Amino acid sequence: MDSIEISNKQVVSSKIVFNCDIINHIENYLDVNSSFLITNDVLKNLYPQIISKFKKERVTIIKDGEKYKNFSTYNYILDRLLKEKIERKDVIAALGGGVVGDLAGFCASSVLRGVNFIQIPTTLLAMCDSSIGGKTGIDTKYGKNLAGSFYFANQVLIDTNFLNTLNDKELKCGMGEILKYAFIEKSCKYDEFYNLSGYLDKNYNNLDMDYLVQICAKLKACVVSRDFKESGLRKILNFGHTFAHPLELLSNYKLISHGQAVAYGIKMAFKTALLNKLISVEYYNYALNLTDKLNLCNAKLNFNNRKYKNFKQIMTRDKKVQNGKINLVLPVDTSVVELFDNIEVPCFEAFAL
């Protein structure tokens, strides 16, 4: 197995282990008898051989979907953990995608003021992004992930065989995050340059997911190791997201997946950069063509719909807003982005992507 470590003076080291055989031998990676498992109803049916290895009373099943990443589900999980007398030496294992990982991580960070935590990502998005970096949380009526904590998993165990059961929507969700890394790669300050955008452009019909997962995980680990609590460099990981989160909220987390929203957000970031003469027309066209090749924006949005009239107002609630100014991560060169707090967000109709 290959592995990398995230190390920072502010946190305990977190190990990311690739090529695990979780589906067949989860007991080789954690003590199933003393661990608490949190997963969802879809995975319960897909992988009963995993669920059955844990003590029944230590398994918590939640409903699948972003709309369940809320205070109600958070309270339900805490109640289950406390009822079964969880102790600080115990482990909470999150088997699932971003929703399960965010919820389980938030519970692990807060129950008994913190217990051990293991991420077992089952989606492409979680393997490439959300399981790495210690962000946990839940959504509120005011926006996405507005309640949460920074809490690293002790280990992230990655078995890409889980991807075999993903539908097209879930794969696209992960591809949105992979696309993000392609456009910020040089800004991640990683020692090697993989030319992710070039790889995606050349191989968009035949992608090596193991390769992509490892590259994205390494890029994120590199950024997070330098900036755990998003005080500087880590803000580049928000590329596309400041635009994406209002889209998700306005669609009630139903119309488009997170990854598709990120893809739209990336297009909107490129359009904003072009309007402010930060990039060339050629790079703008290249970015939009690559996004279209990956077929990530096929849920056509009506940019003239009145429901988007509050789009900019919702952006002002973003976690990264400072002194009332929206911080935008925008492209300035090939695979290079920068943070701006002095650029006006165009009117929503101006995007019309």
Secondary structure, DSSP 8 states (H G I E B T S, - for coil): --EEEEEETTEEEEEEE-S--HHHHGGGTS-TTTEEEEEEHHHHHH-HHHHTTS-GGGEEEE--SGGG-SHHHHHHHHHHHHHTT--TT-EEEEEESHHHHHHHHHHHHHGGG--EEEEEE-SHHIIIIITSS-EEEEEETTEEEEEEEE---SEEE--GGGGGG--HHHHHHHHHHHHHHHHHGGGGT-SS---HHHHHHHHTTS--HHHHHHHHHHHHHHHHHH-TTSSSGGGGGGTTHHHHHHHHHHTTTTSS-HHHHHHHHHHHHHHHHHHTTSS-HHHHHHHHHHHHHTT---S---TT-GGGGGHHHHHTT-TT-BTTB--EEEEEETTEEEEESS-----GGGT--
